[in-house]
């Protein structure tokens, strides 16, 4: 497959625009240069077979964008007002991930009587996800990394004169559960996108 480097570079530059402004101003140009250098290097090494390489760089950048936005939220003023108590933070993280967790379990195991009304609400003819369904699902997906960071707030904060962190069991359990949910949902979405781009399977 032939690749137009200019078109890919423009697409990558547009993707970088989704980084927070401060991050983009500080590292945007260097990331573009790194992308171009890596692209040219892999192009020589793979003799133009760049689909997997380009896809991985775009996915890695997209994950970085999400991480930076979550980090900004974590450092914001609103975060300082959130409860530092381990149980409160774990409860808040659990509540935020609950909608997607419930949808995941219901659709995976076809749980009645919930599956039928949810399919009518979120899909067209029980197959294709409708616009409202996309809003609900992607909104719930975006809540997962936020829930993960909120749950870990008591662990991330250093306490005492020595600046030690305290590892609370409840936050570790909830954090591990949220992380597994992120792997299954985000991972499944990324795999489906890869298969779709390769023409293997598209819903």
N, C-alpha and C positions, 0 to 999 in steps of 0.2 A: 504494500500500500504506500502510495506517495504522500509525503507530508509537506504542506506549505508552511515553512518555518515562520514567515511573517504573520500568517493567519493564527498560528498556534501561539506566537508571542503576544499578539493583540488580545487573544482570548485569555491568556494567563495574566496579562496586565489588568484586564477587566476583573478577573477573579481577585487580584490583590487589592482592588478598590473596596472589597468587603471587609478588609482588616480595619480595626479602629484607626482613626486619623493619626493619632500620635505614633502608633506603631508603624503605620504606612510611611509617614514622613521620615522616620528614623531609619527604617530598614527596607523600604520599598524598592529603591534603586538597586541595592546590593542583592536583593532576592531576585530581581529581574535578571541581573548579570549572572548570578549563579545558575538560574534556570537556563539561560542561553548557553553558558559554558557546558553545563551538564548535557543539554540537548545535543550540542555539536559533538561532544565526546562520545556519547552513546550512539549517535548516528554513524560515526566512523567504526565503532566497535561492532555494531549489529548490522551494518550494511543497509541502513534505512528501515530496519524492522523495529519500529518505535512505539507500536500501539501500547504494549504493556508498560513501557517506561513512562510514556507521556501520561497514561491513565493514572499510574501510581503517583507521579509528581502532582497531578491535579488533586487526587484524593488526599494526599498528605497535606497539601496546602489548605484544602477545605477543612480538614480536621484542625489544622493550626488556627484557622480563622475562628472556628467555634471555641477553641481553647482560649484564645485571646479575649474574646467577648465575655466568656464566663469569668476569666481572671479579672477583667475590668469591673464586672458586677460585684465580684467578691471584694474588690478594693474600694468600692463606692461607699458613699456616706450611708446609704440605706443598709448596707451590710453591717455597719457598726451598731445599728439599732436592733439587729436580730439577736435572738437569745443565744448566749454563749453556753448555757447549761446543756450538758450532753444529751439528756433526755428530750429537751425541747427541740434541739437541733435535729436529732434523729426522727422525732415525730414530724417535724416540718418537711424533712427530706422524704420521709415515707409517704406523707400526704401528697406531695408534688408528683411522685412517681406512680401513685396508685392508679390514676386514670389509664395510663398506658399499660400498666401491669394487668389491670382488669381486662382491657381489650385483648391483650396478648393471650391471656389464659382462656377467655371466652372463645376467641376465634381459633385457637390452636386445638382445643378439645371439643368444639361445637357444643358448648354448654346450653342446655335448654333450661328455662324458657327465654334466656337472654339473647341467644344468637339470632333468632328470627327478627325481632324488632330492630336490633342493631344493624342487620343487613339491609332492612328496609330504609333505615335512616341514613346509613353511610355509603350505600352502594346503589348502583343502577342494575335492576334485574338480578340482584344477588351476586353479581360478578365484578363489574367495573366500579372502582371507587369514584363517587361523585365529588363535586366541589366542596360540599360541606364535610364529607369524609376526609378529604385531603387536609382541610383546615384543622380538623380535630386530631388527626393522626400526626401531622407534622408539628402541630403545636405541642402535643404530648411528647413527641420525640425531643423537641428543644428543651422541654422541662427537665429531662433526665440529667444532663450535665449540671444544670443549676441545682437540682436536688442533691446530686452527688457532692458538690462543693459545699452547699449549706450544711449537709450532714457532717462534713469533716471539719467545720469551723472550730469546734472545741479542741480538736486534735492539732489543728494548724497553729493555734495560738500558743505561744510560749508563756510559761508562768514561772514565778519565783525568781530569785536573784541570779540563778544559774541559767535561766532561760530554757528550762526543760519542757518538753511536750508530754502531755498525759494521754495515753492511749486508752480510750473508753471502749469497753466491750460492745456496748449497744451501738456505738457509731461505726465500729468495725464491721459488725454483723449487717447493719443496714447499708453501709457503704459497699460491702461485698455484693449484697443482693442487687443494689442499683447498678453496680458495675457489670454484673452478669446480664442484667436486663439490657444495658447499653450494648453489650457485645452481641446478644441475640437479635436485637431490633436493628441497631445501626449496621451491624455486620451483615445481616440478611438483606438490608436495603442496598448496601454497597455491592454485595455479590450479585443481586438481581440486576443492578445497573451495569455491572461488568458483563454479565451474560447477554443483556439486551444490546449493549454496544457491539458485542461479537456476533450478534444475530442468532444466538443459540435459543433464547427464550425471552419473549416480551409479553407482558399482560396488557 
